[in-house]
Amino acid sequence: MSTHHKRSRIPAAKVLRSPACFLAFGFGAGLAPVAPGTFGTLVAIPTYLAASTLPLPAYLGLTVALFAAGIWICAECERVLEVQDHSGIVWDEIVGFLVTMIAVPASLQSILAGFLLFRLFDVWKPWPVRYFDRSVHGGLGIMLDDLLAGVYASLALTGLIRLGLI
């Protein structure tokens, strides 16, 4: 990997020419000049809405498949860009949001709450999220911390729903 900084500007053409980077950058959402993770999470909403109609086992299978694919997609994009865990790589946010929304009925309130909770845990990175973010590298490292942030957000969202607050 080169010495490029993970927040350095990457030419859009370089991202859009590579199928792996196009996916890793959330179909271009990760090219946003500010808050690419937030834009990547926004891309996850239509994905969630389409997946939310699936039976739970199929939803879980899809989420696992997208996680597994993300390990390769993100690693390949790192290789193409020669940058470790570039901030524009947002495939992990898409999968993390799907994890957040496991078994949650689709409604405007639940989607908004899930979005805010996922972003909170993804930015905050409570233990062990921060540990994995710093200690595991490559495609698995990119994907793992957002998976865990999604688990935290899912637990919080489920609790809010059970308490009748959503």
PEFENZI-V431675 format. One line per field, one symbol per residue. ss: DSSP state (a for helix, b for strand, c for the rest). psi: psi as a letter, one per 40 degrees, with the letter a starting at -180 (. if undefined). A space follows every 10 residues. Layout:
ss: ???
psi: ???
//
This chain:
ss: cccccccccc caaaaaacaa aaaacaaaaa accccaaaaa aaaaaaaaaa accccaaaaa aaaaaaaaaa aaaaaaaaaa accccccccc aaaaaaaaaa cccccccaaa aaaaaaaaaa aaaaccccaa aaaaaccaaa aaaaaaaaaa aaaaaaaaaa aacccc
psi: iaeiieeihh hddddddhdd ddddfffede ehdifddddd dddddddddd deeiiddddd dddddddddd dddddddddd efhhfieehe dddddddddd ehfhhhiddd dddddddddd ddddgihedd dddddhiadd dddddddddd dddddddddd ddeee.
//
